[in-house]
Structure formats: C-alpha cells, structure tokens
Amino acid sequence: MKLFDLTGRLALVTGSSKGIGLALARGLAEAGAAVVINGRDAAMVEAACAGLRAEGRTAHARPFDVTDADAVRAAVDAIETGIGPIDILVNNAGIQHRAPLEDFPLDAWERLKATNIDSVFFVGQAVARRMIPRRRGKIINIASVQSELARTGIAPYTATKGAVKMLTKGMATDWARHGLQVNAIGPGYFDTELNRALVNDPAFSAWLEKRTPAGRWGKMHELVGAAVFLASDASSFVNGHVLYVDGGITACL
C-alpha cells in the first residue's frame, strides 16, 4: 500500500474547519500527511485542529480568507516558510445559495463566484508557484455533480462548479509539464451541513433516492478514498480528471 502512503507530506485543505473539508483533512492525516486547517473563523479552525491532534494527527491552524488574493499569497508564503513545503492542496472552500434564477440576488451571485471560483484560482496559483520549481505537487479541486447536471433553484452554483471543472482541466494543461497533477473530485449528494435543508426535506430525499442508482445520500467518509488516491503516488499519471463520487447519478437519466 506504499502507493497510497502520504507520510512526510504536507496538505493544505481550504474550508476545512467543518463538513467535507474536515473529513478530507482527517482522511489525508490518517494516510500519514500533516494537514493545514483553513477557514475564516479562527476559533472554528483551532477547534478542528484540536480535534485532529486529540486523535494523534499533526494539524496546523491557518485561518485566512481564500477570496482575498493578497491574504492568500501571504498565507501560502507563511506556511511554506513556517511549516514546510505544501505537497498537496485541496481547494474545498465553497458555499451554496438557493433561489429562483429570475430573483437571484446579485450579492449572492458575487459571493458564489468569489468563494467557489476565485478561491480556486487564487490558492491554486499561489501554491503552484511554489510547487513548479520543485517539479512535484498535487492539487485537488472540489467540483460537484453540478459540474455536469443542473437542477432548479441553483443555476449560479451550477455555473461556478462548471467553472471549477474547466479550471481543473486548464491547470492540468498548463502545469502537468512541471510535474504537477491537478484533478478534481465531484461529490454527489452528501449528508452535510450545506445540504441540511435538503436532507430534512422528505420529498427531496425521496426524489434523490429514486434518482440515484445507489438509492441513498452519500456519507462524508466515502469521499476520503478518492482524495487519498488523487493526493498519492497512485495517481502519478492522472491529470485533468474529475472523479465523480456520486452513487452513479451522473451515469444515468
């Protein structure tokens, strides 16, 4: 299993104080990586780190705003000089806003673009500039089944996740020659805080269970294997790929 061993590697996971980000950080730490926990709420970041340390993992707290390009560059520089070279980046930070498209608030549109697209560009670029001279590095962007499929009430979110898919392919196209692997994970419908309103809606859950071949919501730990694979030597010739972890929902009508 040496191909999947992340011992000695440092992973920065954005938006990792809770939810899918924390689950992925925990999974990478269980595979041997030291992890940098990020979020805008310093107290939540510290609490997440404390929890991982209590489990015997190496975790560093670095709160910063991934939508602020200057803050991102400063944070990446501080991590590289103060902790060590970033071997793995998981661009996980993301938000959702549900509303009819004709009434969608402009401020929500701007927030979605900043958090779901700008952050991937800002953090990806800042980290890649460090990885390229080393000629190695793993970047994993978090896309979505909405990178492929639309649903009523979330058209702007769908647009941002489509952009993440194509930015992933563009990053791989530019940076593969420098020894980097850039891929994405496309989660399906997972039982997370972001989806709490949908999970608690019996009609939506019934629809989802019929629509998904696996017949259920995903559980967060089921994303970990994909992250470890894409972060490890096992994926050394995988580039520009979106790995959908969705119970088969993108495979069928």
Backbone bond lengths (Angstrom), bond angles and torsions (degrees), N, CA, C in turn:
res aa  C-N    CA-C-N  psi(-1)  N-CA   C-N-CA  omega(-1)  CA-C   N-CA-C  phi
1 M - - - 1.469 - - 1.523 111.98 -
2 K 1.339 117.04 13.72 1.458 120.27 -178.52 1.532 112.08 -58.68
3 L 1.331 117.21 -30.02 1.461 120.73 179.47 1.524 112.58 -57.14
4 F 1.334 116.92 -28.58 1.462 121.64 -175.75 1.533 112.63 -102.58
5 D 1.322 117.05 4.18 1.468 121.64 -176.96 1.527 110.51 -78.24
6 L 1.316 116.59 124.83 1.466 121.41 179.99 1.523 112.57 -107.10
7 T 1.311 117.36 16.33 1.459 121.37 -179.80 1.529 110.87 -57.10
8 G 1.320 116.25 132.84 1.449 121.67 177.82 1.516 114.56 86.51
9 R 1.317 118.08 0.99 1.460 121.00 -178.26 1.530 110.64 -105.09
10 L 1.318 114.56 152.45 1.461 121.16 -179.03 1.521 108.94 -112.91
11 A 1.335 116.02 128.01 1.463 121.62 -178.33 1.519 110.44 -119.32
12 L 1.321 116.09 128.22 1.462 122.52 171.52 1.526 107.86 -99.71
13 V 1.319 116.43 122.41 1.469 121.46 178.93 1.516 107.82 -118.33
14 T 1.327 117.68 114.22 1.464 119.99 -179.40 1.528 109.88 -78.88
15 G 1.319 115.17 152.10 1.452 119.81 -179.91 1.509 112.94 57.38
16 S 1.324 116.51 44.43 1.471 120.23 -169.85 1.518 114.27 -113.05
17 S 1.325 117.53 19.78 1.471 118.75 178.16 1.517 111.94 -80.16
18 K 1.353 117.46 -11.11 1.462 121.13 179.61 1.526 108.62 -162.44
19 G 1.325 115.67 176.75 1.452 122.27 171.65 1.512 115.09 60.70
20 I 1.336 115.26 -145.28 1.459 121.08 -177.11 1.520 110.99 -60.84
21 G 1.326 118.03 -39.41 1.462 120.37 -179.91 1.508 112.61 -58.81
22 L 1.333 117.26 -44.48 1.458 120.84 178.86 1.521 110.60 -67.43
23 A 1.325 117.55 -38.85 1.467 120.57 177.92 1.528 110.90 -61.86
24 L 1.331 116.61 -41.46 1.460 119.97 179.06 1.527 111.18 -68.85
25 A 1.332 116.69 -41.69 1.471 119.69 177.40 1.524 110.33 -60.15
26 R 1.323 116.34 -44.09 1.470 120.05 178.84 1.538 110.60 -61.70
27 G 1.321 116.53 -42.56 1.463 119.82 179.76 1.516 112.73 -63.63
28 L 1.337 117.02 -41.91 1.467 120.25 177.62 1.526 110.32 -65.35
29 A 1.338 116.80 -38.19 1.467 120.53 178.24 1.526 110.74 -65.89
30 E 1.321 117.27 -39.07 1.462 120.62 178.20 1.529 111.49 -65.42
31 A 1.344 116.28 -26.17 1.472 120.31 176.32 1.520 112.10 -83.98
32 G 1.344 117.52 -0.57 1.463 121.28 173.58 1.500 116.34 116.00
33 A 1.330 118.54 -8.57 1.468 120.74 -176.84 1.522 111.55 -77.76
34 A 1.317 115.73 150.16 1.472 121.18 162.44 1.514 106.35 -83.66
35 V 1.329 117.54 141.30 1.462 119.82 -174.23 1.525 111.04 -121.74
36 V 1.323 114.86 145.95 1.464 122.35 173.18 1.524 106.90 -107.32
37 I 1.326 115.55 117.14 1.451 121.91 -179.19 1.526 108.97 -90.38
38 N 1.324 115.70 134.11 1.465 121.31 -175.90 1.526 111.07 -131.41
39 G 1.318 114.55 150.24 1.453 123.02 173.98 1.517 107.06 178.26
40 R 1.324 117.06 173.14 1.460 119.65 179.31 1.521 112.39 -86.03
41 D 1.321 117.47 -23.36 1.465 122.47 -178.49 1.525 108.76 -92.90
42 A 1.334 116.57 105.81 1.466 121.16 -174.84 1.522 111.98 -59.82
43 A 1.331 117.28 -38.96 1.465 120.20 -178.71 1.519 110.91 -64.57
44 M 1.326 117.36 -41.38 1.465 120.75 178.58 1.527 111.48 -67.17
45 V 1.324 116.70 -38.19 1.462 121.01 177.77 1.529 110.11 -62.72
46 E 1.335 116.37 -46.01 1.465 120.43 179.06 1.520 111.21 -62.78
47 A 1.324 117.34 -40.09 1.468 120.94 -179.83 1.526 110.88 -64.78
48 A 1.333 117.16 -40.93 1.457 120.49 178.15 1.523 110.98 -63.53
49 C 1.331 116.05 -42.18 1.473 120.15 177.66 1.524 111.08 -62.39
50 A 1.321 116.13 -43.93 1.465 120.10 -179.99 1.521 110.67 -59.29
51 G 1.325 116.54 -40.33 1.450 120.01 178.78 1.521 112.15 -63.94
52 L 1.324 116.99 -42.84 1.462 120.49 178.74 1.528 111.44 -66.75
53 R 1.327 116.05 -40.13 1.470 118.84 179.10 1.519 111.12 -64.65
54 A 1.330 116.06 -36.10 1.471 119.76 177.99 1.526 111.13 -63.80
55 E 1.330 116.58 -23.33 1.464 121.47 177.01 1.531 111.94 -88.62
56 G 1.333 116.40 3.11 1.456 120.42 178.58 1.513 114.35 88.55
57 R 1.341 117.91 14.38 1.463 121.56 -178.88 1.525 110.63 -96.80
58 T 1.335 115.88 158.95 1.460 121.52 175.82 1.519 108.65 -94.49
59 A 1.326 115.91 116.66 1.462 120.66 -176.78 1.519 110.35 -137.09
60 H 1.320 116.25 138.26 1.458 123.38 179.29 1.530 108.91 -119.87
61 A 1.316 117.06 137.21 1.459 122.00 -179.46 1.527 110.02 -94.92
62 R 1.321 116.22 124.74 1.464 121.09 177.14 1.526 109.34 -139.81
63 P 1.348 116.72 85.15 1.464 119.11 176.68 1.529 111.12 -75.98
64 F 1.329 116.65 128.10 1.466 121.68 171.99 1.519 107.81 -162.31
65 D 1.332 114.93 161.70 1.454 122.07 -176.11 1.526 109.74 -90.51
66 V 1.333 116.64 112.68 1.464 120.56 -175.88 1.524 112.70 -72.49
67 T 1.335 118.05 -8.56 1.467 120.46 177.34 1.523 112.75 -92.59
68 D 1.320 117.06 0.50 1.467 123.38 179.78 1.527 107.91 -107.83
69 A 1.319 117.64 106.20 1.462 121.97 -173.75 1.525 112.27 -58.44
70 D 1.336 117.43 -41.70 1.461 120.23 179.61 1.521 111.19 -65.74
71 A 1.333 117.05 -42.43 1.464 120.92 178.97 1.526 110.76 -63.89
72 V 1.322 116.70 -38.00 1.470 121.15 178.50 1.516 110.72 -62.75
73 R 1.326 116.72 -49.08 1.470 119.38 -179.25 1.520 111.23 -60.83
74 A 1.323 117.41 -42.64 1.462 121.14 179.60 1.528 110.76 -64.43
75 A 1.328 117.01 -41.01 1.461 120.65 -178.65 1.524 111.48 -67.30
76 V 1.325 116.48 -42.73 1.467 119.53 179.38 1.524 110.22 -64.27
77 D 1.318 117.04 -42.09 1.466 120.27 177.00 1.526 110.64 -60.33
78 A 1.336 117.07 -42.26 1.464 121.23 -178.89 1.523 111.51 -67.11
79 I 1.327 117.32 -38.21 1.468 120.44 177.55 1.521 110.00 -65.14
80 E 1.322 116.44 -46.01 1.462 120.65 -177.27 1.531 111.66 -63.90
81 T 1.324 117.94 -38.78 1.462 120.73 -178.34 1.524 112.47 -85.54
82 G 1.326 117.43 -30.99 1.454 120.45 -174.38 1.510 115.86 -96.63
83 I 1.336 116.85 -25.71 1.471 120.21 -178.19 1.521 110.65 -116.56
84 G 1.335 115.70 -51.70 1.458 119.79 179.87 1.509 111.00 155.40
85 P 1.329 116.51 174.87 1.464 120.17 -179.43 1.527 111.31 -66.03
86 I 1.321 115.54 137.68 1.459 121.00 178.79 1.531 108.25 -81.18
87 D 1.322 115.85 117.58 1.464 121.45 179.51 1.523 111.46 -92.34
88 I 1.335 115.89 -30.05 1.463 121.98 -173.80 1.521 108.36 -134.68
89 L 1.313 116.79 130.82 1.461 121.85 172.63 1.517 108.61 -120.21
90 V 1.324 116.26 128.77 1.462 121.15 171.37 1.529 107.62 -114.34
91 N 1.325 115.96 110.62 1.464 121.56 177.64 1.525 108.22 -84.93
92 N 1.321 115.70 88.28 1.465 121.04 -173.66 1.528 113.77 -104.01
93 A 1.316 118.84 -24.40 1.469 121.14 -173.97 1.526 110.66 -52.53
94 G 1.316 116.01 131.72 1.455 119.89 -179.48 1.518 111.51 -167.22
95 I 1.323 116.13 155.18 1.459 121.26 177.62 1.525 109.29 -134.26
96 Q 1.323 115.31 167.23 1.463 122.41 177.86 1.524 108.64 -131.28
97 H 1.309 116.32 151.18 1.472 121.97 172.10 1.518 106.89 -148.50
98 R 1.325 115.79 123.33 1.467 120.91 -176.76 1.521 110.59 -106.92
99 A 1.338 115.84 126.58 1.463 121.69 177.38 1.519 108.29 -168.12
100 P 1.329 118.07 153.22 1.467 119.65 174.55 1.526 110.20 -57.37
101 L 1.303 116.74 139.41 1.465 120.70 -174.09 1.527 111.91 -59.28
102 E 1.341 117.33 -38.48 1.455 119.56 -177.60 1.529 112.57 -68.93
103 D 1.336 116.70 -18.17 1.467 120.99 179.76 1.530 112.19 -114.13
104 F 1.336 117.33 11.50 1.464 119.92 -173.12 1.527 110.39 -65.05
105 P 1.340 118.13 126.71 1.471 120.67 -177.42 1.529 111.79 -67.34
106 L 1.312 116.37 139.02 1.464 120.19 -179.25 1.528 111.99 -65.03
107 D 1.342 117.12 -34.87 1.460 118.09 179.74 1.527 110.89 -67.29
108 A 1.328 117.48 -34.74 1.469 120.47 176.77 1.525 110.69 -68.02
109 W 1.329 116.96 -38.00 1.467 121.54 175.52 1.529 110.63 -59.16
110 E 1.320 117.06 -44.46 1.461 120.42 -179.80 1.527 111.47 -66.84
111 R 1.344 116.59 -40.25 1.465 119.61 178.61 1.532 111.51 -64.02
112 L 1.332 115.91 -41.23 1.466 119.56 178.28 1.523 111.01 -61.22
113 K 1.318 116.96 -46.41 1.468 120.27 -179.69 1.528 111.16 -62.51
114 A 1.326 116.30 -42.84 1.466 119.88 -177.51 1.523 111.50 -65.64
115 T 1.321 116.30 -45.70 1.471 119.62 -174.98 1.517 112.19 -78.58
116 N 1.326 117.49 -40.72 1.462 120.47 -172.03 1.522 114.01 -89.60
117 I 1.331 117.69 -24.87 1.472 119.65 -178.71 1.529 111.91 -115.37
118 D 1.341 116.56 -54.46 1.472 119.46 -176.53 1.520 111.51 -56.21
119 S 1.327 117.06 -41.65 1.466 119.73 -177.02 1.524 111.58 -62.87
120 V 1.329 116.99 -37.32 1.469 120.49 178.98 1.522 109.82 -63.71
121 F 1.333 115.69 -42.12 1.463 120.03 177.87 1.523 111.34 -67.42
122 F 1.328 117.22 -49.19 1.467 120.91 -176.06 1.529 111.76 -61.46
123 V 1.332 116.55 -52.35 1.469 119.82 -175.96 1.526 110.09 -72.17
124 G 1.335 116.42 -40.77 1.463 118.92 178.62 1.515 112.35 -59.42
125 Q 1.328 116.70 -44.61 1.460 120.42 -179.75 1.522 111.56 -65.35
126 A 1.341 116.67 -45.40 1.472 120.19 -177.90 1.525 111.58 -62.85
127 V 1.320 116.85 -40.38 1.472 120.37 -179.87 1.526 110.65 -74.52
128 A 1.325 116.84 -41.20 1.468 119.66 -179.51 1.522 111.61 -60.81
129 R 1.328 117.30 -35.30 1.465 119.61 178.33 1.519 111.77 -60.92
130 R 1.317 116.79 -28.20 1.468 121.19 175.83 1.529 111.60 -83.27
131 M 1.335 116.10 -36.61 1.470 120.35 -177.17 1.528 112.19 -72.05
132 I 1.332 117.14 -37.43 1.459 120.62 -172.99 1.528 113.07 -57.35
133 P 1.343 120.68 -46.80 1.471 119.00 178.13 1.532 112.94 -63.85
134 R 1.336 116.80 -26.15 1.477 120.49 178.53 1.529 111.70 -81.81
135 R 1.351 115.51 -14.71 1.461 123.50 -179.82 1.532 112.93 59.27
136 R 1.316 115.01 38.22 1.467 120.02 174.61 1.530 107.98 -162.52
137 G 1.324 115.21 154.38 1.453 119.59 176.51 1.517 111.15 156.26
138 K 1.319 114.81 151.25 1.467 122.29 -179.69 1.523 108.59 -122.92
139 I 1.309 116.72 124.94 1.463 121.86 174.42 1.525 107.89 -119.82
140 I 1.330 115.31 126.50 1.460 121.85 179.54 1.524 107.79 -122.40
141 N 1.313 116.21 114.79 1.456 121.03 176.49 1.527 109.44 -95.69
142 I 1.321 116.23 146.55 1.459 119.14 178.50 1.524 108.42 -97.77
143 A 1.321 114.37 107.12 1.461 122.13 176.30 1.532 107.78 -91.26
144 S 1.318 118.13 -140.49 1.467 121.47 -176.68 1.517 108.85 -172.93
145 V 1.326 116.77 162.84 1.468 117.96 168.59 1.522 109.46 -61.22
146 Q 1.347 116.83 -22.70 1.455 120.36 176.09 1.524 112.55 -73.27
147 S 1.331 117.50 -1.89 1.464 120.28 167.24 1.525 110.29 -71.88
148 E 1.335 116.90 -17.07 1.464 122.74 -178.42 1.521 113.31 -120.93
149 L 1.323 117.59 -31.23 1.451 122.64 -170.52 1.525 111.02 -124.63
150 A 1.319 116.20 143.14 1.462 121.34 176.38 1.529 110.06 -104.18
151 R 1.325 114.68 159.29 1.459 121.65 175.18 1.522 107.09 -148.11
152 T 1.310 117.48 149.55 1.466 120.45 -176.41 1.527 111.26 -60.39
153 G 1.332 115.01 142.92 1.456 121.43 174.02 1.507 116.07 88.29
154 I 1.355 118.12 -4.49 1.472 119.49 -177.28 1.528 111.78 -135.56
155 A 1.326 117.24 30.03 1.468 119.84 -177.34 1.534 113.12 -55.86
156 P 1.346 120.61 -43.78 1.466 118.95 178.53 1.530 112.86 -62.84
157 Y 1.340 117.16 -39.59 1.468 119.74 176.16 1.527 109.71 -60.96
158 T 1.338 116.69 -43.38 1.459 121.28 178.30 1.530 110.60 -58.44
159 A 1.325 116.33 -41.09 1.466 120.20 178.46 1.524 111.25 -62.13
160 T 1.340 116.70 -41.79 1.471 118.72 -178.91 1.525 111.14 -67.08
161 K 1.323 117.12 -38.36 1.463 119.02 -178.07 1.528 111.45 -75.83
162 G 1.330 117.02 -28.15 1.458 118.52 170.11 1.514 111.23 -64.38
163 A 1.332 115.98 -37.42 1.462 120.61 177.53 1.528 111.04 -65.86
164 V 1.329 117.49 -39.41 1.466 120.15 178.14 1.528 110.48 -61.49
165 K 1.315 116.37 -42.15 1.469 120.02 177.19 1.526 110.85 -56.48
166 M 1.334 117.05 -49.19 1.458 120.01 -176.21 1.522 112.31 -74.67
167 L 1.335 117.81 -30.83 1.462 119.72 174.92 1.528 110.11 -66.20
168 T 1.319 116.40 -36.43 1.467 120.31 175.74 1.523 110.67 -59.32
169 K 1.324 116.42 -46.35 1.463 119.95 179.36 1.530 111.14 -64.74
170 G 1.337 116.16 -38.40 1.459 119.36 178.30 1.516 112.84 -66.51
171 M 1.332 116.24 -41.77 1.463 120.33 177.37 1.523 110.51 -60.48
172 A 1.323 116.54 -44.83 1.467 119.81 179.35 1.520 110.70 -62.86
173 T 1.314 116.62 -40.52 1.464 120.96 -179.28 1.524 111.38 -62.48
174 D 1.325 116.96 -39.91 1.468 121.10 -179.33 1.520 113.30 -80.54
175 W 1.324 117.12 -35.65 1.464 119.77 -166.94 1.522 115.40 -107.94
176 A 1.317 119.16 -9.71 1.472 119.84 179.87 1.526 111.14 -60.05
177 R 1.319 116.55 -35.79 1.466 119.29 -178.80 1.518 112.48 -66.23
178 H 1.333 116.52 -15.43 1.459 121.06 178.17 1.536 111.68 -95.92
179 G 1.315 117.59 8.07 1.457 120.64 177.11 1.510 115.02 92.61
180 L 1.341 118.16 8.03 1.456 121.42 179.63 1.522 110.45 -93.58
181 Q 1.336 115.88 146.82 1.461 121.26 168.95 1.533 107.79 -112.84
182 V 1.331 115.50 122.58 1.463 121.73 -179.14 1.528 108.48 -120.77
183 N 1.316 116.08 116.08 1.452 122.12 -178.21 1.522 109.48 -137.95
184 A 1.308 116.32 177.21 1.459 120.81 179.83 1.521 110.30 -136.74
185 I 1.310 114.82 154.74 1.462 122.23 169.80 1.523 107.05 -109.15
186 G 1.319 116.70 132.46 1.458 121.58 177.82 1.520 109.95 -110.87
187 P 1.334 117.76 91.50 1.467 118.96 179.11 1.526 111.02 -67.17
188 G 1.321 115.48 145.67 1.453 121.12 169.20 1.512 109.46 -83.17
189 Y 1.306 116.98 -140.54 1.462 121.79 -178.98 1.529 109.14 -90.85
190 F 1.337 114.76 111.71 1.459 121.59 -177.09 1.524 110.03 -114.33
191 D 1.307 114.36 148.97 1.465 121.51 178.38 1.528 108.45 -77.76
192 T 1.332 115.54 88.37 1.461 122.00 -177.78 1.527 109.43 -129.39
193 E 1.330 114.66 169.94 1.464 119.78 176.55 1.525 111.31 -60.90
194 L 1.333 116.84 -36.08 1.461 121.41 -179.84 1.529 111.24 -62.09
195 N 1.337 115.67 -30.48 1.463 121.01 -178.59 1.525 113.16 -103.16
196 R 1.325 117.79 14.84 1.464 120.36 -172.81 1.528 112.56 -56.15
197 A 1.324 117.34 -41.63 1.468 119.73 -179.06 1.520 111.16 -62.33
198 L 1.335 116.74 -36.37 1.462 120.43 179.68 1.524 111.40 -75.08
199 V 1.316 116.34 -40.22 1.464 120.42 178.81 1.530 110.01 -60.50
200 N 1.327 115.93 -37.88 1.465 120.96 -176.79 1.527 113.26 -83.72
201 D 1.315 116.99 0.19 1.458 121.50 179.51 1.530 108.39 -97.96
202 P 1.347 118.67 106.39 1.469 120.79 -176.39 1.522 113.29 -57.75
203 A 1.334 117.15 -37.42 1.462 119.99 -178.99 1.528 110.69 -66.61
204 F 1.358 116.56 -42.68 1.462 119.06 179.88 1.531 110.52 -67.20
205 S 1.330 117.27 -44.08 1.462 119.97 -179.97 1.525 111.29 -60.86
206 A 1.328 116.59 -39.52 1.467 119.99 178.15 1.524 110.47 -64.48
207 W 1.361 116.37 -42.23 1.468 119.83 177.33 1.523 110.76 -61.75
208 L 1.352 116.46 -45.34 1.460 120.72 -177.44 1.521 111.60 -62.43
209 E 1.319 116.87 -42.99 1.460 120.18 -179.28 1.526 111.82 -63.00
210 K 1.342 117.18 -32.28 1.462 120.31 176.45 1.526 111.00 -77.18
211 R 1.340 116.60 -34.16 1.471 121.21 -175.79 1.520 112.46 -76.61
212 T 1.337 117.29 -29.23 1.465 122.56 -175.63 1.534 109.84 -93.19
213 P 1.342 118.84 124.81 1.455 119.62 179.44 1.530 114.06 -54.05
214 A 1.340 116.86 -35.34 1.466 119.57 179.04 1.527 111.90 -71.86
215 G 1.329 117.80 -16.95 1.448 122.06 173.13 1.509 116.05 75.42
216 R 1.353 117.74 25.33 1.467 119.55 -177.41 1.524 110.62 -163.57
217 W 1.343 114.51 169.39 1.463 122.00 169.66 1.532 108.77 -72.48
218 G 1.336 116.21 150.89 1.458 120.32 172.88 1.515 111.38 -79.34
219 K 1.312 115.34 155.14 1.464 122.08 175.31 1.524 108.30 -106.82
220 M 1.323 116.94 141.22 1.468 120.62 -170.27 1.520 113.26 -56.61
221 H 1.329 117.63 -35.06 1.468 119.04 -177.89 1.535 111.21 -65.04
222 E 1.334 116.96 -17.16 1.457 119.74 -179.07 1.528 112.89 -76.40
223 L 1.328 117.54 -4.82 1.464 121.60 174.35 1.529 112.48 -90.60
224 V 1.316 116.48 -15.07 1.464 120.37 -171.23 1.526 112.07 -65.72
225 G 1.314 117.73 -42.71 1.460 120.17 -178.08 1.520 112.04 -59.15
226 A 1.330 116.53 -41.15 1.466 120.28 178.38 1.524 110.78 -63.21
227 A 1.341 116.33 -40.98 1.468 120.06 -179.69 1.525 111.25 -65.86
228 V 1.318 116.72 -44.20 1.470 119.82 179.87 1.529 110.23 -63.66
229 F 1.323 116.54 -41.96 1.469 120.24 177.74 1.526 110.97 -58.40
230 L 1.329 117.18 -50.34 1.462 120.24 -176.50 1.524 112.86 -72.07
231 A 1.342 117.23 -20.76 1.467 121.21 178.68 1.521 112.79 -88.15
232 S 1.313 117.62 -10.90 1.471 121.62 -169.87 1.523 112.04 -107.47
233 D 1.335 115.04 175.84 1.459 121.21 177.43 1.521 112.22 -66.26
234 A 1.326 117.41 -15.93 1.466 120.68 179.91 1.521 112.27 -62.18
235 S 1.341 117.19 -21.97 1.474 121.19 -178.09 1.525 112.05 -110.24
236 S 1.327 117.26 33.01 1.462 120.94 -172.06 1.525 114.16 -65.71
237 F 1.345 118.29 -17.33 1.470 120.64 178.44 1.527 110.77 -121.95
238 V 1.323 115.16 24.25 1.474 121.42 176.27 1.526 107.06 -105.01
239 N 1.319 117.07 121.83 1.460 120.11 -175.69 1.529 110.80 -148.54
240 G 1.339 115.45 135.92 1.453 121.05 177.74 1.517 113.77 71.66
241 H 1.314 116.97 22.08 1.470 122.17 -174.24 1.528 110.23 -103.15
242 V 1.335 116.18 143.32 1.460 121.47 170.93 1.523 107.47 -108.06
243 L 1.324 115.80 115.48 1.466 121.97 179.95 1.525 108.17 -94.18
244 Y 1.328 116.18 107.42 1.461 120.30 -178.53 1.526 110.03 -84.17
245 V 1.318 114.02 124.71 1.468 121.90 178.01 1.520 104.67 -115.14
246 D 1.317 116.28 86.71 1.467 119.85 -162.86 1.526 114.81 -141.79
247 G 1.317 117.70 12.68 1.451 119.27 -179.59 1.508 114.10 66.12
248 G 1.337 117.13 13.71 1.447 122.11 176.89 1.512 115.51 95.53
249 I 1.341 117.82 6.50 1.467 119.67 -172.90 1.533 113.04 -65.25
250 T 1.337 118.37 -30.47 1.461 119.77 178.82 1.520 112.36 -83.28
251 A 1.318 117.23 -3.13 1.470 120.53 -177.25 1.511 113.53 -93.25
252 C 1.339 116.74 -9.44 1.455 117.62 -171.08 1.520 112.30 -141.22
253 L 1.310 116.05 161.89 1.465 122.43 174.25 1.519 110.47 -84.83
